[in-house]
């Protein structure tokens, strides 16, 4: 929490704050792609994948 307060008041360099923001966006993006490519939970099996999510082939499925 102290880091957020320092960032809000300008106590941290801009590059340090930018790394955290870019890292958070990357984590959300990668996590979303992984979730959409995983096996669907009950009730979600027939839902379609959004167009912007790439299809990742699993080696287990191709065997």
C-alpha positions as CSV (number, residue, x, y, z in Angstrom):
1,X,0.0,0.0,0.0
2,X,2.9,2.3,0.7
3,X,4.2,1.9,-2.8
4,X,0.8,3.0,-4.2
5,X,0.8,6.1,-2.0
6,X,4.4,6.9,-3.0
7,X,3.5,6.5,-6.7
8,X,0.4,8.7,-6.3
9,X,2.4,11.5,-4.7
10,X,5.2,11.3,-7.2
11,X,7.7,9.7,-4.8
12,X,8.7,7.0,-7.3
13,X,10.3,7.5,-10.7
14,X,8.0,7.3,-13.7
15,X,9.8,4.4,-15.2
16,X,9.4,2.4,-12.0
17,X,5.6,3.0,-12.0
18,X,5.4,2.3,-15.8
19,X,7.0,-1.2,-15.2
20,X,4.3,-2.1,-12.7
21,X,1.5,-0.8,-15.0
22,X,2.8,-2.6,-18.1
23,X,3.4,-5.8,-16.0
24,X,-0.2,-5.7,-14.7
25,X,-1.6,-5.3,-18.2
26,X,0.6,-8.2,-19.5
27,X,-0.5,-10.4,-16.6
28,X,-4.1,-9.8,-17.3
29,X,-3.7,-10.3,-21.0
30,X,-1.7,-13.6,-20.7
31,X,-4.1,-14.8,-18.0
32,X,-7.1,-14.1,-20.2
33,X,-5.6,-16.0,-23.1
34,X,-4.8,-18.9,-20.8
35,X,-8.3,-19.0,-19.4
36,X,-10.0,-18.9,-22.8
37,X,-7.8,-21.7,-24.1
38,X,-8.3,-23.9,-21.0
39,X,-11.0,-26.5,-20.6
40,X,-14.3,-24.8,-19.9
41,X,-16.0,-25.1,-16.6
42,X,-19.4,-26.7,-16.3
43,X,-21.9,-24.6,-18.3
44,X,-19.3,-22.9,-20.4
45,X,-18.5,-25.8,-22.8
46,X,-20.6,-24.5,-25.7
47,X,-19.4,-20.8,-25.4
48,X,-17.4,-19.5,-28.3
49,X,-13.9,-18.1,-28.0
50,X,-13.7,-14.3,-28.8
51,X,-12.0,-13.5,-32.1
52,X,-9.2,-11.6,-30.5
53,X,-8.0,-14.6,-28.5
54,X,-5.5,-16.8,-30.4
55,X,-6.0,-20.5,-30.5
56,X,-3.2,-22.4,-28.7
57,X,-2.8,-26.1,-29.6
58,X,-2.2,-28.3,-26.6
59,X,0.2,-31.2,-27.3
60,X,-2.1,-33.6,-25.3
61,X,-5.0,-32.9,-27.7
62,X,-2.9,-33.5,-30.8
63,X,-1.7,-37.0,-29.8
